[in-house]
Amino acid sequence: MYWDGDCSFCRFWTSNWDKLLKAKVHFEPYQNGISQFQDLDPQIFKEASRLIEEDGHIYSGPDSAYRSLYLAGKYSWLHKSYQRNVLFRNFSDRLYQWIATNRGFCFRITKLLFGSDPMNLRPFWAIYLFVILFLILS
């Protein structure tokens, strides 16, 4: 799986993803691996994450993430839903594009909700949710 090595948001989540998938998918910044693919336009690596399987099949954007989970035997319904359900595919594509356009903001939100260590996510979001619910219900 190739991702943008210059992006802090991408670096955070691919570190966590790599831990989650337990080496069933190899993660590498596209800046390091782009030379392996002379027949591909380098621009495609700048547009979205890419999962390139050994048979040469390429998955892009949200489906690269969903397919990597599928290959690791986790949450396989996401890849199947992306392939079969137009509404889910459109929602995933739009959300992915929004995140890609707002990576700095999304990284700040990620650290606020999960902490700064991708290898040890903290459920700060649950604390915030609990406080909000407590305030609303009191």
Summary of the structure (lengths in Angstrom):
residues: 138
radius of gyration: 16.6
end to end distance: 47.1
largest distance: 61.7
contacts: 352
relative contact order: 0.14
helix: 63%
strand: 7%
